[in-house]
């Protein structure tokens, strides 16, 4: 395990718009990672549907590899 410290902070913007989505900032050692989140406005799949689809696919792949 590494002795490097890891910190996480969420940056929020006063007026979150599609041009300034929220960001997650994580610093690991001397490297800072900034991840911005955005969602499709045209998506027809709910989050629940997406999670179920991902789980089904993962189970299918695991069964194929047995």
Secondary structure, DSSP 8 states (H G I E B T S, - for coil): -----EEEEEE--TT-BTTB--EEEEEETTEEEEEE----SS--S-HHHHHHHHHHHHHHHHHHT-
